[in-house]
């Protein structure tokens, strides 16, 4: 699953909040210069229109942009203190449909002195006849900035309520030849997606985020030039050294018949995950 997070004016997605979002898949969060780009919304849309975005999130100015991007991408959204009624920096608003086809969840801080929650509610009141569904939460303990613990609470709640079709946990099976039932019970077959090559493995995770479980073969046959193709160990190395994903909760199994390579994959992933968990203990 792919989440597109839109930061606020002169802001960014903090590492702590990125870790929370990466529990649910891949996260994209572009740097946006609102002050010098009055067409930020369309700029973001054009950057990611082919990226299979599943969820939009944003805060403040990013909540304003996320509101309209949600309708352009036709995806659910979670917006914190969105600057819907007015903004300190001018932005062009593109034409969109009335609805994103799902729900827009909005979290407002009653103590926000930067973006008035009353003005936001007034903005929404003026368009109540449109077909868009909303889920509005007003927190008395919240000001404009979103503390990490509040962010985590609201993100967790959002993903518990969003369409199960989006959040359905997936298992990934990397193998050039085997079928699922050659390794696992047939009852698990529908839960797996199969990839046959290293490139397909990387492409799958880049598009869909980290699955909850990965089953690794090692030897993946020959490439188009008749040479040994990148193997399961190369896929594991990509996860550790290049993907940038939080692997602390990853579940995996190595089903390769190559005992040396199988132990290398287990050692690499096991040691790296142990290292990550020690850092955060």
C-alpha positions in Angstrom: 0.0 0.0 0.0 1.2 3.5 -0.9 0.6 6.5 1.4 1.3 10.0 0.1 2.0 12.4 3.0 1.8 16.1 2.3 3.7 18.3 4.7 2.7 21.8 5.9 4.3 25.2 5.1 8.1 25.0 5.6 7.6 21.5 7.2 8.5 17.9 6.6 7.5 14.4 7.6 9.6 13.7 10.7 11.4 10.3 11.0 9.2 9.3 14.0 6.0 9.9 12.1 7.4 8.1 9.0 8.1 5.0 11.1 4.4 5.0 12.2 3.2 5.3 8.6 5.6 2.6 7.3 3.8 0.0 9.4 1.1 0.2 6.8 3.3 0.2 3.7 5.4 2.5 1.5 5.4 6.2 2.2 6.1 9.0 -0.2 6.5 12.6 1.1 7.9 15.1 -1.4 9.5 18.4 -0.4 7.1 21.2 -1.4 7.9 24.8 -1.9 4.4 26.4 -1.5 5.8 29.9 -1.4 7.3 29.7 -4.9 4.9 27.3 -6.5 1.3 28.4 -6.6 0.4 25.2 -8.4 1.7 22.8 -5.8 -1.4 20.6 -5.9 -1.2 19.9 -9.6 2.6 19.6 -9.3 2.2 16.8 -6.7 -0.5 15.1 -8.7 1.6 15.0 -11.8 4.5 13.6 -9.9 2.5 10.7 -8.5 -0.4 10.1 -10.8 1.1 6.9 -12.0 2.4 5.7 -8.6 -0.8 3.8 -7.4 -1.4 6.0 -4.4 -3.8 4.4 -1.9 -4.0 6.9 0.9 -3.5 10.7 1.2 -2.4 12.3 4.4 -1.5 15.9 5.3 -1.3 18.6 8.0 -2.1 22.3 7.9 -1.2 23.6 4.4 -0.6 19.9 3.5 -4.1 19.1 4.8 -5.5 21.7 2.4 -3.5 20.2 -0.5 -4.3 16.7 0.6 -8.1 17.5 0.6 -8.0 18.3 -3.1 -5.5 15.6 -4.0 -7.7 13.0 -2.4 -10.4 13.9 -4.9 -7.9 13.9 -7.8 -6.5 10.5 -6.8 -9.9 9.1 -5.7 -8.5 7.9 -2.4 -9.4 8.1 1.3 -7.6 10.9 3.3 -6.6 11.7 6.8 -6.1 15.5 7.3 -4.8 17.2 10.5 -5.9 20.8 11.0 -6.2 21.4 7.2 -6.1 25.0 6.1 -9.3 24.8 4.1 -10.9 28.2 4.6 -7.8 30.4 4.2 -4.0 30.3 3.8 -1.1 32.6 4.4 0.4 31.6 1.0 -1.6 31.7 -2.2 -2.3 28.4 -4.0 -4.4 27.7 -7.1 -7.1 25.2 -6.5 -7.7 22.7 -9.4 -11.1 21.6 -10.5 -12.0 18.2 -9.0 -15.1 16.1 -8.6 -17.3 16.6 -5.5 -16.1 13.3 -3.9 -13.1 11.1 -3.6 -15.5 8.1 -3.7 -14.6 7.2 -0.1 -14.3 9.2 3.1 -12.2 12.2 4.2 -11.2 12.0 7.9 -10.4 15.4 9.5 -8.8 15.9 12.9 -9.2 19.4 14.4 -7.5 20.8 17.5 -9.9 23.0 19.5 -6.8 24.9 20.8 -5.4 25.6 17.3 -4.6 29.3 17.0 -3.0 29.0 13.5 -5.8 27.4 11.5 -9.1 28.2 13.1 -11.2 25.0 13.7 -14.4 27.2 13.6 -13.5 28.4 10.1 -12.7 24.9 8.9 -16.2 23.7 10.2 -17.8 26.7 8.5 -16.0 25.8 5.2 -17.3 22.2 5.5 -20.8 23.5 6.4 -21.0 25.5 3.2 -20.5 22.3 1.1 -22.5 19.8 3.0 -24.9 19.3 0.1 -22.0 17.8 -1.9 -21.8 14.0 -2.0 -18.5 13.7 -0.1 -18.5 11.7 3.2 -16.6 13.0 6.2 -15.4 11.7 9.5 -14.6 14.7 11.8 -12.8 14.4 15.1 -12.3 17.4 17.4 -9.7 17.0 20.0 -9.8 19.4 23.0 -6.1 18.6 23.8 -4.8 19.5 20.4 -3.1 22.7 19.2 -1.8 23.3 15.7 1.2 21.0 15.9 0.6 17.3 16.0 2.5 15.4 18.8 3.8 12.0 17.8 1.4 10.2 20.3 -1.6 12.0 18.8 -0.4 11.3 15.3 0.0 7.6 16.1 -3.5 7.4 17.8 -5.3 9.0 14.8 -3.3 7.1 12.2 -4.1 3.8 13.9 -7.8 4.7 14.2 -7.9 5.7 10.5 -6.4 2.5 9.3 -8.7 0.4 11.4 -11.7 2.1 9.8 -10.5 2.4 6.2 -11.6 -0.1 3.5 -10.3 -3.6 4.3 -9.7 -4.1 0.6 -6.9 -1.5 0.8 -5.4 -2.8 4.0 -5.7 -6.5 3.4 -2.4 -8.0 4.6 -0.4 -9.7 1.9 2.2 -12.4 1.8 4.9 -12.4 -0.9 6.4 -15.5 -2.4 9.7 -15.1 -4.3 10.4 -18.2 -6.4 11.2 -18.7 -10.1 9.5 -22.1 -10.4 7.5 -23.3 -7.4 3.8 -22.8 -6.8 2.5 -21.9 -3.3 1.1 -25.4 -2.6 4.6 -26.9 -3.2 5.7 -25.1 0.0 2.6 -24.2 2.0 -0.8 -25.7 2.7 -3.4 -25.0 0.0 -5.5 -22.9 2.4 -2.8 -20.2 2.3 -2.7 -20.0 -1.5 -5.0 -17.0 -1.8 -3.1 -15.0 0.7 0.1 -14.9 -1.4 1.3 -12.8 -4.3 4.0 -14.5 -6.4 7.0 -12.8 -7.9 9.5 -14.7 -10.1 12.5 -12.4 -10.4 14.5 -10.0 -8.3 13.2 -7.0 -10.4 9.6 -8.1 -9.9 10.3 -8.4 -6.1 11.6 -4.8 -5.9 8.9 -3.5 -8.1 6.2 -5.2 -6.1 7.4 -3.7 -2.8 8.0 -0.2 -4.3 4.4 -0.2 -5.5 2.6 -2.0 -2.7 4.8 -1.4 0.4 6.3 -4.0 2.7 4.2 -7.2 2.9 3.6 -8.7 6.4 5.4 -12.0 5.3 7.9 -12.9 2.7 8.9 -16.4 1.6 12.4 -16.5 -0.1 13.8 -18.8 -2.6 17.4 -18.1 -3.5 18.3 -19.5 -6.9 16.1 -17.7 -9.5 17.4 -19.2 -12.7 18.9 -17.4 -15.6 18.4 -13.9 -16.9 17.6 -13.0 -20.6 21.3 -13.2 -21.4 21.7 -16.7 -20.1 23.6 -15.6 -17.0 22.6 -16.3 -13.4 19.8 -13.9 -12.4 20.0 -11.9 -9.2 19.0 -14.2 -6.4 17.0 -14.2 -3.1 20.0 -13.1 -1.2 20.2 -10.0 -3.5 16.6 -9.4 -2.7 17.2 -9.6 1.0 20.2 -7.2 0.6 18.0 -4.7 -1.2 15.5 -4.8 1.6 18.3 -4.1 4.2 20.6 -1.7 2.4 18.4 0.1 -0.2 14.7 -0.1 0.5 14.7 2.3 3.4 11.8 0.4 4.9 11.3 -0.4 8.6 11.8 -4.2 8.8 11.3 -4.6 12.6 8.0 -6.4 12.2 8.7 -8.3 9.0 7.9 -12.0 9.2 9.8 -14.3 6.7 10.8 -17.8 5.8 13.5 -19.1 3.5 12.2 -22.1 1.6 15.3 -22.4 -0.7 16.9 -25.8 -1.2 20.3 -24.1 -1.2 21.4 -24.5 2.4 24.3 -22.1 2.3 22.3 -19.3 0.7 19.3 -20.0 2.9 21.5 -19.5 6.0 23.0 -16.3 4.5 19.5 -14.8 4.0 18.3 -15.8 7.5 21.5 -14.4 9.0 21.3 -11.1 7.1 17.6 -10.4 7.9 17.8 -11.8 11.5 20.8 -9.7 12.5 19.5 -6.6 10.8 16.1 -6.8 12.5 17.8 -7.5 15.8 19.9 -4.4 15.3 16.8 -2.3 14.6 15.0 -3.5 17.6 18.0 -2.9 19.9 18.1 0.7 18.6 14.5 1.3 19.5 14.4 -0.6 22.8 
